[in-house]
Amino acid sequence: MDLRNKVLLYFLFKGYVGLIVAAVIKISGNPNADMALAIAMVIKFSAIAGLIVYNFPKIQIFFRR
């Protein structure tokens, strides 16, 4: 596994941790937690998209017929 995959997996992990923390903050009644939830989701989805785009040549064999 190269460095770019490790960094993207790190961002994915941090996105999930941020999502859990923001959800706990939202449950506790803070009305400003929506922005934290949105930021965590953007980080998570961008990490997933980065992993797919960077590793597309490796996973392209699954899309061939």
N, CA, C and O atoms as a GROMACS GRO file, in nm:
protein
  260
    1MET      N    1   0.086  -0.117   0.000
    1MET     CA    2   0.000   0.000   0.000
    1MET      C    3   0.090   0.123   0.000
    1MET      O    4   0.182   0.135   0.081
    2ASP      N    5   0.063   0.212  -0.090
    2ASP     CA    6   0.148   0.331  -0.100
    2ASP      C    7   0.095   0.444  -0.011
    2ASP      O    8  -0.009   0.431   0.054
    3LEU      N    9   0.169   0.552  -0.010
    3LEU     CA   10   0.141   0.662   0.082
    3LEU      C   11   0.006   0.728   0.055
    3LEU      O   12  -0.064   0.767   0.148
    4ARG      N   13  -0.030   0.742  -0.071
    4ARG     CA   14  -0.156   0.809  -0.103
    4ARG      C   15  -0.276   0.729  -0.051
    4ARG      O   16  -0.372   0.787   0.000
    5ASN      N   17  -0.270   0.598  -0.064
    5ASN     CA   18  -0.379   0.516  -0.009
    5ASN      C   19  -0.386   0.528   0.143
    5ASN      O   20  -0.495   0.535   0.199
    6LYS      N   21  -0.271   0.531   0.208
    6LYS     CA   22  -0.270   0.545   0.353
    6LYS      C   23  -0.329   0.678   0.397
    6LYS      O   24  -0.404   0.685   0.494
    7VAL      N   25  -0.295   0.784   0.325
    7VAL     CA   26  -0.348   0.917   0.359
    7VAL      C   27  -0.499   0.922   0.337
    7VAL      O   28  -0.572   0.977   0.420
    8LEU      N   29  -0.546   0.865   0.227
    8LEU     CA   30  -0.690   0.865   0.202
    8LEU      C   31  -0.765   0.779   0.301
    8LEU      O   32  -0.876   0.814   0.342
    9LEU      N   33  -0.707   0.666   0.342
    9LEU     CA   34  -0.770   0.585   0.445
    9LEU      C   35  -0.770   0.657   0.579
    9LEU      O   36  -0.864   0.642   0.658
   10TYR      N   37  -0.665   0.734   0.606
   10TYR     CA   38  -0.660   0.814   0.728
   10TYR      C   39  -0.771   0.919   0.727
   10TYR      O   40  -0.839   0.939   0.828
   11PHE      N   41  -0.790   0.987   0.613
   11PHE     CA   42  -0.898   1.085   0.602
   11PHE      C   43  -1.035   1.018   0.615
   11PHE      O   44  -1.126   1.075   0.675
   12LEU      N   45  -1.049   0.898   0.560
   12LEU     CA   46  -1.175   0.826   0.573
   12LEU      C   47  -1.203   0.793   0.719
   12LEU      O   48  -1.315   0.810   0.767
   13PHE      N   49  -1.102   0.746   0.789
   13PHE     CA   50  -1.117   0.717   0.932
   13PHE      C   51  -1.152   0.842   1.010
   13PHE      O   52  -1.242   0.840   1.095
   14LYS      N   53  -1.083   0.952   0.981
   14LYS     CA   54  -1.113   1.078   1.050
   14LYS      C   55  -1.253   1.128   1.016
   14LYS      O   56  -1.318   1.189   1.101
   15GLY      N   57  -1.299   1.104   0.894
   15GLY     CA   58  -1.435   1.142   0.857
   15GLY      C   59  -1.540   1.067   0.938
   15GLY      O   60  -1.639   1.125   0.983
   16TYR      N   61  -1.516   0.936   0.958
   16TYR     CA   62  -1.609   0.858   1.039
   16TYR      C   63  -1.605   0.901   1.186
   16TYR      O   64  -1.708   0.910   1.252
   17VAL      N   65  -1.486   0.926   1.236
   17VAL     CA   66  -1.475   0.972   1.375
   17VAL      C   67  -1.544   1.108   1.391
   17VAL      O   68  -1.615   1.131   1.488
   18GLY      N   69  -1.522   1.196   1.296
   18GLY     CA   70  -1.588   1.327   1.300
   18GLY      C   71  -1.739   1.316   1.290
   18GLY      O   72  -1.812   1.393   1.353
   19LEU      N   73  -1.786   1.221   1.211
   19LEU     CA   74  -1.930   1.200   1.199
   19LEU      C   75  -1.990   1.151   1.330
   19LEU      O   76  -2.098   1.195   1.369
   20ILE      N   77  -1.921   1.062   1.398
   20ILE     CA   78  -1.970   1.011   1.527
   20ILE      C   79  -1.969   1.122   1.632
   20ILE      O   80  -2.065   1.138   1.708
   21VAL      N   81  -1.861   1.199   1.636
   21VAL     CA   82  -1.851   1.308   1.734
   21VAL      C   83  -1.958   1.414   1.707
   21VAL      O   84  -2.022   1.463   1.800
   22ALA      N   85  -1.977   1.449   1.580
   22ALA     CA   86  -2.079   1.549   1.546
   22ALA      C   87  -2.219   1.498   1.577
   22ALA      O   88  -2.305   1.576   1.618
   23ALA      N   89  -2.242   1.368   1.558
   23ALA     CA   90  -2.374   1.313   1.590
   23ALA      C   91  -2.399   1.318   1.741
   23ALA      O   92  -2.510   1.347   1.784
   24VAL      N   93  -2.296   1.289   1.820
   24VAL     CA   94  -2.312   1.298   1.966
   24VAL      C   95  -2.339   1.442   2.008
   24VAL      O   96  -2.423   1.468   2.095
   25ILE      N   97  -2.269   1.536   1.946
   25ILE     CA   98  -2.293   1.677   1.976
   25ILE      C   99  -2.435   1.717   1.937
   25ILE      O  100  -2.501   1.791   2.009
   26LYS      N  101  -2.482   1.667   1.822
   26LYS     CA  102  -2.618   1.698   1.777
   26LYS      C  103  -2.722   1.638   1.870
   26LYS      O  104  -2.824   1.702   1.900
   27ILE      N  105  -2.698   1.516   1.916
   27ILE     CA  106  -2.793   1.451   2.007
   27ILE      C  107  -2.800   1.524   2.140
   27ILE      O  108  -2.906   1.531   2.203
   28SER      N  109  -2.685   1.581   2.183
   28SER     CA  110  -2.685   1.650   2.312
   28SER      C  111  -2.758   1.784   2.307
   28SER      O  112  -2.778   1.847   2.411
   29GLY      N  113  -2.798   1.828   2.188
   29GLY     CA  114  -2.883   1.945   2.179
   29GLY      C  115  -2.819   2.070   2.125
   29GLY      O  116  -2.881   2.176   2.129
   30ASN      N  117  -2.700   2.061   2.074
   30ASN     CA  118  -2.635   2.180   2.016
   30ASN      C  119  -2.692   2.205   1.877
   30ASN      O  120  -2.681   2.118   1.790
   31PRO      N  121  -2.754   2.321   1.854
   31PRO     CA  122  -2.815   2.346   1.723
   31PRO      C  123  -2.712   2.375   1.613
   31PRO      O  124  -2.748   2.373   1.495
   32ASN      N  125  -2.587   2.402   1.649
   32ASN     CA  126  -2.486   2.433   1.549
   32ASN      C  127  -2.408   2.310   1.503
   32ASN      O  128  -2.307   2.325   1.434
   33ALA      N  129  -2.451   2.193   1.537
   33ALA     CA  130  -2.379   2.071   1.500
   33ALA      C  131  -2.405   2.031   1.355
   33ALA      O  132  -2.339   1.941   1.304
   34ASP      N  133  -2.499   2.095   1.289
   34ASP     CA  134  -2.526   2.062   1.149
   34ASP      C  135  -2.404   2.089   1.061
   34ASP      O  136  -2.376   2.011   0.969
   35MET      N  137  -2.334   2.195   1.088
   35MET     CA  138  -2.215   2.228   1.010
   35MET      C  139  -2.106   2.124   1.032
   35MET      O  140  -2.036   2.086   0.938
   36ALA      N  141  -2.090   2.077   1.154
   36ALA     CA  142  -1.990   1.974   1.183
   36ALA      C  143  -2.026   1.844   1.113
   36ALA      O  144  -1.939   1.775   1.060
   37LEU      N  145  -2.154   1.809   1.111
   37LEU     CA  146  -2.199   1.690   1.040
   37LEU      C  147  -2.173   1.702   0.890
   37LEU      O  148  -2.128   1.607   0.826
   38ALA      N  149  -2.200   1.818   0.834
   38ALA     CA  150  -2.179   1.839   0.692
   38ALA      C  151  -2.031   1.831   0.656
   38ALA      O  152  -1.995   1.770   0.554
   39ILE      N  153  -1.946   1.889   0.736
   39ILE     CA  154  -1.802   1.884   0.710
   39ILE      C  155  -1.750   1.741   0.719
   39ILE      O  156  -1.669   1.699   0.637
   40ALA      N  157  -1.796   1.667   0.818
   40ALA     CA  158  -1.752   1.528   0.833
   40ALA      C  159  -1.798   1.443   0.716
   40ALA      O  160  -1.724   1.356   0.669
   41MET      N  161  -1.918   1.467   0.668
   41MET     CA  162  -1.966   1.391   0.552
   41MET      C  163  -1.890   1.426   0.425
   41MET      O  164  -1.862   1.338   0.344
   42VAL      N  165  -1.855   1.553   0.408
   42VAL     CA  166  -1.776   1.593   0.292
   42VAL      C  167  -1.638   1.529   0.295
   42VAL      O  168  -1.588   1.483   0.193
   43ILE      N  169  -1.577   1.526   0.412
   43ILE     CA  170  -1.446   1.461   0.426
   43ILE      C  171  -1.457   1.312   0.394
   43ILE      O  172  -1.372   1.257   0.324
   44LYS      N  173  -1.561   1.249   0.444
   44LYS     CA  174  -1.580   1.105   0.422
   44LYS      C  175  -1.602   1.074   0.274
   44LYS      O  176  -1.539   0.984   0.220
   45PHE      N  177  -1.691   1.148   0.210
   45PHE     CA  178  -1.721   1.121   0.070
   45PHE      C  179  -1.604   1.157  -0.022
   45PHE      O  180  -1.581   1.089  -0.122
   46SER      N  181  -1.531   1.262   0.012
   46SER     CA  182  -1.415   1.295  -0.071
   46SER      C  183  -1.304   1.191  -0.057
   46SER      O  184  -1.233   1.164  -0.153
   47ALA      N  185  -1.288   1.134   0.061
   47ALA     CA  186  -1.189   1.027   0.079
   47ALA      C  187  -1.230   0.902   0.002
   47ALA      O  188  -1.144   0.837  -0.059
   48ILE      N  189  -1.357   0.869   0.003
   48ILE     CA  190  -1.404   0.754  -0.074
   48ILE      C  191  -1.385   0.778  -0.223
   48ILE      O  192  -1.339   0.689  -0.294
   49ALA      N  193  -1.420   0.897  -0.270
   49ALA     CA  194  -1.402   0.928  -0.412
   49ALA      C  195  -1.254   0.927  -0.450
   49ALA      O  196  -1.219   0.880  -0.558
   50GLY      N  197  -1.169   0.977  -0.364
   50GLY     CA  198  -1.025   0.975  -0.390
   50GLY      C  199  -0.970   0.834  -0.398
   50GLY      O  200  -0.887   0.804  -0.483
   51LEU      N  201  -1.016   0.748  -0.309
   51LEU     CA  202  -0.973   0.608  -0.314
   51LEU      C  203  -1.018   0.541  -0.443
   51LEU      O  204  -0.942   0.466  -0.503
   52ILE      N  205  -1.140   0.566  -0.484
   52ILE     CA  206  -1.190   0.505  -0.607
   52ILE      C  207  -1.114   0.557  -0.728
   52ILE      O  208  -1.074   0.479  -0.814
   53VAL      N  209  -1.095   0.688  -0.736
   53VAL     CA  210  -1.026   0.746  -0.852
   53VAL      C  211  -0.881   0.702  -0.857
   53VAL      O  212  -0.830   0.669  -0.964
   54TYR      N  213  -0.813   0.702  -0.743
   54TYR     CA  214  -0.671   0.667  -0.742
   54TYR      C  215  -0.649   0.519  -0.772
   54TYR      O  216  -0.551   0.483  -0.837
   55ASN      N  217  -0.739   0.433  -0.726
   55ASN     CA  218  -0.723   0.290  -0.745
   55ASN      C  219  -0.806   0.234  -0.859
   55ASN      O  220  -0.821   0.113  -0.871
   56PHE      N  221  -0.859   0.321  -0.944
   56PHE     CA  222  -0.945   0.274  -1.052
   56PHE      C  223  -0.874   0.179  -1.148
   56PHE      O  224  -0.935   0.081  -1.190
   57PRO      N  225  -0.747   0.203  -1.185
   57PRO     CA  226  -0.682   0.103  -1.271
   57PRO      C  227  -0.670  -0.035  -1.206
   57PRO      O  228  -0.671  -0.136  -1.276
   58LYS      N  229  -0.660  -0.039  -1.076
   58LYS     CA  230  -0.650  -0.167  -1.007
   58LYS      C  231  -0.785  -0.238  -0.998
   58LYS      O  232  -0.791  -0.361  -1.003
   59ILE      N  233  -0.894  -0.161  -0.984
   59ILE     CA  234  -1.026  -0.222  -0.970
   59ILE      C  235  -1.102  -0.225  -1.101
   59ILE      O  236  -1.218  -0.267  -1.104
   60GLN      N  237  -1.041  -0.183  -1.209
   60GLN     CA  238  -1.108  -0.178  -1.338
   60GLN      C  239  -1.140  -0.319  -1.389
   60GLN      O  240  -1.231  -0.335  -1.470
   61ILE      N  241  -1.068  -0.418  -1.345
   61ILE     CA  242  -1.093  -0.554  -1.391
   61ILE      C  243  -1.229  -0.605  -1.346
   61ILE      O  244  -1.284  -0.697  -1.406
   62PHE      N  245  -1.284  -0.547  -1.239
   62PHE     CA  246  -1.416  -0.588  -1.193
   62PHE      C  247  -1.527  -0.533  -1.281
   62PHE      O  248  -1.639  -0.584  -1.276
   63PHE      N  249  -1.498  -0.430  -1.361
   63PHE     CA  250  -1.599  -0.369  -1.446
   63PHE      C  251  -1.596  -0.420  -1.588
   63PHE      O  252  -1.681  -0.382  -1.669
   64ARG      N  253  -1.500  -0.503  -1.622
   64ARG     CA  254  -1.490  -0.558  -1.758
   64ARG      C  255  -1.584  -0.676  -1.772
   64ARG      O  256  -1.621  -0.742  -1.675
   65ARG      N  257  -1.622  -0.701  -1.896
   65ARG     CA  258  -1.710  -0.815  -1.923
   65ARG      C  259  -1.632  -0.925  -1.988
   65ARG      O  260  -1.689  -1.030  -2.019
   0.00000   0.00000   0.00000
